[in-house]
Amino acid sequence: MTEELLIQLMNQINDEHIVHGSCEVKFTFHDGRIEFYELTSHKRVNIGKGCTTVKDGINGARKSA
């Protein structure tokens, strides 16, 4: 793995602007060398205590708690 590859990967992760969440990097090797990588990000949405209404429910439906 080269320094250039790590810099490229870090730049892509920074472009995701993850404030709360995680990301996964999956490397695929062929003959001992990296063939490609996959970057997956997951963003977490906190629902605070005391929340009495949900403006946008599943599939955008409006409903209240």
N, C-alpha and C positions, 0 to 999 in steps of 0.2 A: 504494500500500500504506500503510495507516494504522498508527500506533503501536499502536492497540488490537489490530489483527490480529497484529502481531509479538509482543505480550505474550501473547495467547491461544495462539499457536503455541509460544512458549517454555515456557509453562506445561504444554502437552501433552507437549512433549519431556521436560521435567523429570519428569512423571508416569510416563514409561517407565522411569525408574531404570536407565539404561544405565550399567553399570560398565565393561564391555569390549564394544565393538561400534560400531555406527554407526546413523545414521538418515538417511533421505532425505525431502526435502520436494519435492513436485511441484505446481506451480501451474498451473491451467488458466484461461486468459483468454478473455473474450468482449467484443468491442467495446472492447478496451484496458483492461478492468477485470478483476480477479480474480473468476472465477465460483465456484471452489472450490479447495481444496487437499487433497492426500493425504499422509499421514504414514506412513512405513514404517520400522520399526526392525528391526535385525538384531543378535542377541546372539551374541558369540563365546564358545566354550567351549574353553579350552586343555587339551590332554592333555599332561601333563608327561613328560619323559624319565624312564626307569626305572619307568614304570608297568607292573606285571606282570599285572594283571587288569583286566578291564572288567566292572563289575557289571551294567550295563544296556546291552546291545547294541542292534542294530537291532530295532525293533518290541518293545522290552522284553525280548528273549531274553537269558538269562544265558549268558555264555561267558567263558572265560579266554584270555589271550594266550599 
